[in-house]
Amino acid sequence: MDTVDKPATLRDLLGADTIAKLKQQAELLKQEEAEKQAAKRAEAEAARLAEQKRRENDFAYLLEHSNVKGTKYI
């Protein structure tokens, strides 16, 4: 059986502590991205609620979007 030397990989060339630091940094970046996404969703939800509240105070909007027909009460 021949023993063939495998080429050195990046994992072989880097020390274990360097690999651990890279993994930790990648996890930190993922966490930061998740926090940004959550903040973006919360901001969009707040904007949606503000728009809904504004529309609830707009009589013309409510009148246009109501299901009640005026002829029913005449």
N, C-alpha and C positions, 0 to 999 in steps of 0.2 A: 504494500500500500504506500503510495507516494504521499509525502507530507508537503502540501503546497502552502507557501506563506500567503496569507490573505493580506490585502492592502490595508493599511491603517485607516481607521475611520475617524471622524471628528470626535466621536465619543472616546476613542482610545487616546487621542492626542490631548483632549482637555482633561483637567483634573476633576475629581468627583465634586469638589467644592464649587468649581466653576459651573458645572452642570446643574448643581443644586440652586445656585444663584440665578441661573437662566430660567429654570423652572419656576422659581419664586417670582421672578420679574414677569414672566408670562401670566402667572396666576393673578398677580396684581393688576396687570393690564386688562385682563378679562373682567376682574371685579370693577375696575373703574369704568369700563364700557357698559357693564350692567347697570351701574349707578347712573350713568349718563342717560341710558335708555329709560330708566325708571323716572328720572327727573323730567325727561321730555314727555313721557306719557302723562305725568301729573300736571305739567304745564298745559298740555292739550286738553285735559279734562277740566281744568280750571277755566280755560278760555271757553270751552263748550258750555259750562254751567253759567258763566257770566253772560254769554250770548242768549242762553235760554231765559235767564232772569230779565234781561233787557227786553226780549220779545214778549214776555208775560206782562210787562208794563206798557206795551205798545198796543193801544186799542185797535188800530187799523189792522195790525197783524192778526190779532185774535179774531177780529171780525171776518177777515179773509179765510182763516183756517178753522172756523167753527163748523160744526156739523148741523147746527140749528138753522132751520129755514124760517124766514120771517113770515111766510104765507101761512104757516101752521097756526099762528096765533091771531090771525085776522078774522 
